[in-house]
């Protein structure tokens, strides 16, 4: 599969094209003729990638967070959750494949896992509605969290959504109420819940499954009240750019940690999670295990109090 380069990766793309050209040339020459040159160029490309990803601005991070090759919910389930059994439907209207969930074992521990799935190609993107969850998706999430509460199972949420589906049918079926109910259920859970922003966390569609005891975020993921494009349209009437909005909104993992909106940044491999999905998912798994272990000794009331205190504290620092 061809590598998809982002705009700021163009110098790296040009260098790797030269490496490929030289590699093909070496096949027609004597063995080992260009090995030294190829290795030197590969080392240079790796250095360029590491340097580029160490200095990304908020808009570049937005592009990385949306990269189509980043691991999605289905990938995380396959890699981290043993014996996963998907549970479908909200028992009210239908099943929503933009928000998936079920039962499984995370490193030997029975859990309920919920997350957004965007799809990887045209067929799967249409199937999963490009990750835009409908009301029935959030009602399914509530059903799964109620199941977790009943059987004392921790909840893991993997968040990657630009926002809930804004279509007329979604509004007619009460998407705002469904998001509110899902957020309320997260906050009232008597079992540990850990949320990870794996790509793009947008608006109420994200917080509906991310109002957790611990909120983690991947190094190049973003978390915001609205997309940069939406903010540019509403605030500046389109007179500026989404890049300007992204920088102004403070949506990067590093800004969010400083404001205590997230609790922990999970490092990504050099070149982002899409460059080495296995390593990225392993890092996420280690972080989740750490957080679940820290929460497992707390009672139901203690978990609710910790969660409430965590969210009440946001934006209050420095206020008298």
N, C-alpha and C positions, 0 to 999 in steps of 0.2 A: 504493500500500500504506500502511495506517495506521501512524503512528509508535507504537512501543511504549515508553511511559515507565516508568521505574523509580520506586520509592516516593519516593526523595529528589528526584526530578525533578517532583513534583506542582506546586510553585509555577511552574515553567517551563511545564508543560502547561497550567495555568490561563491564563497570560499568552498563550501561543500560541493558545489557544482564542479569546481576545478578539481577537487579531490576525486570525484567520480570520473571525470574526464581523464585524469592522470592514471587512475586505476585501470580503466579500459585500455589505455595506451600501453600500460605495463604488461597486459596479457599478450600483446603481440611482440614484446621485446624479450630480452633474456631475463630469466627469473631473478628477482631481486634488484633489477636495474633502478627502479624508482621507489623502492621501499623506504629509504631514509627520507626522501622528500614527502612522501605520502604521510608518514608518521609525524613529521614536523608540522604539516598542514593540519592534520587531525588534532594535534595538541593545541595548535593556534585556534582552531575552531572551538574547541572545548573551553579554552581561556576566554574567548570572545563571548561565548554563551554564558559562562559563569559571571563575567563582568556585567553583561547586559541585564541578567536577571537579578543581580545584586543592586541595581539602580533603577528599577522600574518606577514610573510615576503611577498615579491612580488610574489613568485611562489605559495605560499599558497593562496594568493588572486586571482591569476589566476585560480586556481582550484575551488575556491568558485564562481568566476564570471562565470565559465562554468558549474556550478552544474545544472543537468537536471531538478531539481525541482524549480529552480528560476522562478518567474513569467515572462512570455513572453508577446509579444505585444498583443496577443489575450486576455490574462488575464487582462492586463491593460485596454484594450478597454472595456471589460465587466464590470470592476470595476469603471472606471473613466469617461467613455464617454457615455452619454445618447443618445438614438436615433441614434446610429452609422449606417451610410449607407456606405458600402464599394463601392468604385469606381474602376472598373477593367480596365486593358488594357492601353497600351501606344499610341493607335491609329496609330501604325506603324507596329508592328509585332505580339505581343501577350501579355498575362497577365502573370506577374511573381508573384508567391505566396510567394517568399522569402522576398519581400518588399511589404507591404500592406498599404493601405491608404484609407481615405474617409472623410466624413463629420459627424459631431455630435455636441453635446453640452457638454462642460466641465464646470460643476458647473453653468449651466445656460447660459454660454457664447458660441455662435456658433464658431466652430473652424474647421480647417483642421488638421487631425492627420495622421502621417506617421510613419512607423516603421518596424523593422526586425522581422520576425517570424522564429524560428528554429524548432518548433514542439516538442511534448512531448513523442511520441512513434514512433515505426518504420513506421507506416502508415503516420502519420502527418509529420515526418521528411523527408520522401521521397517526400510528397506533397509540402513541403516548401523548398526542396533542401537543407536541413540542415542549412538554413539561409543564404546560399551563393547567393546573388542577381545577376541576369543577367542584360545585358544592358537594356532590356525592363523594368526592375524594376526601374532603375534610370530615364528612360524616362517617366515612369508613375509618378514618384515623381515630375519631372518638370511640368508635366501636372497639377498635383494637386496643386503645388505651384502657378502656373499661375492662377488657379481658385481662390485660396486664395487672390491673388493680386487683381483680378477683383472684388471680392465681399467684400474686406476689412476684411478678416478673419485672425486671428492669426494662426500661424502654430506651432504645437507641434510635435517634432520628438523624437521617442523612439528608441535608438540605441543599438543593440545587434548583432554584426556580426564580424566574424573573418577576413573577407575580401570578396571582390567581387568574383564571380565564375570565376576561372582561366582556364576553358576549352577552347578547340579550337573554338567551336561554339560561345562562348562568345566573344572571340577575333575577330572572323570573323564579328560579328555584331557590333563591335566598343565599347567595354566596357570602354576603357580609355576615349574616347570622351564623352560617356554617363555620366561617373562619373564627368568629367570636367564641362559638361553642368549643371549637378545637383548642383555641388558646386557653380558655377557661379550664378545660380538661387537663392540659399540660400543667397548669399552675396548681391544680388541686390534687394531682396524683400523690398517692401515699407510697409510691415506689420510686427508686432512683431513676432519673431520666437524664441522658446525656445527648446533646445535639452537636452535630458537626456540620459547619458550612463548608461543603466540599468544592463548590464552584461559585455560583451566583445566588445570593440570598436576597430576595427582593420583596419588600412591602409586607402586608399582612399575610400574603400567601406563604411567606417563609416563617414568620414568627408563629403562625398557627401550629407548627410542629417543633418550634425551636425555643419555646418558653420553658427552658429546662433548668435543672439544678446547676449544670455546667454547660457552657456554650463554647465550643472549640471552633477554630477556623483554620483552614489551610493557608499557608504562607501567601499565596497569590490569589486567594479567593476574595470576594467582596460581599458586603452586607449593607443594605441601604433601605431607606423608606420608599424609594422610587428609583427607577433606572436613570442613568445620566441623561439619556435621550428624553425621557419624560420630564425631568427637572429642567432641562434646557428649554423645552417647549412651554412649560407652565410658568417658570420664573422669568425667563428672558424672551419669551415669545419667539424662540428660535433664532434670535439675533446673535447668539454666540454659538458655541459648539458643545457637544456631549463631553469632549475632553475637558473643557473649562468647568462644566458641571461636576464631573467626576473629581477633579482636584478640589473644588470648593466644598463638596459634600463630605469629605473625610471618610471614604468608604473602604479604605484599605485595611488589611488585618492589623497593621502596625498602628494606625490611627485609632481603630476600634479598641485595641488593647489598652492604649493610653487613656481612652475615655471610659474604660471598664465596662464596655458593652459586651465584649467577649472576655473569656477567662484565660485562654491559652492559644498560642499559635503553633500549629503543627508544621514543621519544616517540610518543604518539597525538595525533590532532587534538583540538581542544577539543570535548568532548562524547563522547569515546571513539572507538574504531575503527569502531563501527557507524554513527557519524554521518557519516563520510567514508571508506568502505572503500578507495577508490582511493589516497587520501593515506596511509592506514595501511600498505597493502601496498607502496607506493613506499618508505616509510621502512624497512620490513623488508628490502626488496631492497637498499637502499643499505648497511644494516648487514651483511647477509650478504656482500655483495661485499667490504666492508672486511676482514672476518674471513678470508675465503678467501684474499684477497691476502696477508694477513699470515702465513698458514700454508703457502702453496704452496711456499716454499723449503725446508721442513723434510723431512728424510729419514723413512722409515718408522719407524726406531728413535727418532728425535727426537720424532715425533708421539706415539708410544706413551709415551715418558718424560714428555712435557709433560702428556699426559692423566692419567697415573697421579699425577704430582705435584700436579696441580690437585685431584683428588679426595681424595688423602691429606691435603691441607692443610686440608680443611674441618673445622672444630671444633677444630683443634689450636693456633690462635693463643692465646698466653698460657700454654700448657702448658710445663713444664720438661722 
